[in-house]
């Protein structure tokens, strides 16, 4: 099963949009969703603070910034 992780933080509207797209994907496809708040880890905060949201698929960074629904759904088609 694919593991999709969303790196995000509260108050980020782009993160909220990406989360909705991921929840829609999980409702239709077999995958495990995880979400990590970058504010809980200084290293993650430095790595992603200007790039969020960032979506990884099985640990590999795939999408970041303004993320379209079609791009999220294409993650599992690659």
N, C-alpha and C positions, 0 to 999 in steps of 0.2 A: 504494500500500500504506500502510495506517495505521501510524503510529509511536506506540507507547505507551512512556512513560518512567515508571519508578518511582524516586522520590526516597526514599532510605532510609539507614539506617546499621546497622552490625553490632550485634548484641545486642538488636535491637528485635523483639519477638515479633510485633507487628502487621505489621511489614515482612515478616517471614518468611511469615506467612499470606497477605499480598497477593501476594508473589512466587509462591507455589504456585498461587494462583488465576490469575495471569497466565501462568504456564507451561502450565497446563491450557488456557487460552484459545488460546495460540499453537499448541498441538498440534492444535486443531480448526479454527482460523480463520487466514486469511492476514493476518499483521501482523508488524511488526518490534518486538521488545522491546529496551528499553535500561534500564540501571539506573545511577543516579548516587548515589554515596556522598556525602552532604552534608558530611561531615567534611573533604572534600578542597577545599572552597571556602568561605571565610569568609562571603561574601554568601549563598550557598545555606544555609549552616548557620543564619544569623540568620533567614532567611526561613522555613525549614521546621522548625526544631528542635523546636517544640512542636506541629507539625501532622502529622509523619510517621506512616505513609507517605502520600505524595502521589503520585497517578497523573495524568499528563497524556496527552491524546490529541492528537496533532499540535500540541503546544505549549500547548494550553489545559488549565488545571487542571480536572479532572473529579471526582476522588474523593480523600478524605483521612480519616485516623484509622482507626477500625475499619471495614474494608471487606468487604462480603459478596460471596461468589462470584457471586451473581446480578447484582449491580451491575457487577462486572467483565465478565461476559459480555454485559451490556446495552450496554457502551461502543460496540461495533461495530454495534449495531442502531439507533443514533440517527441 
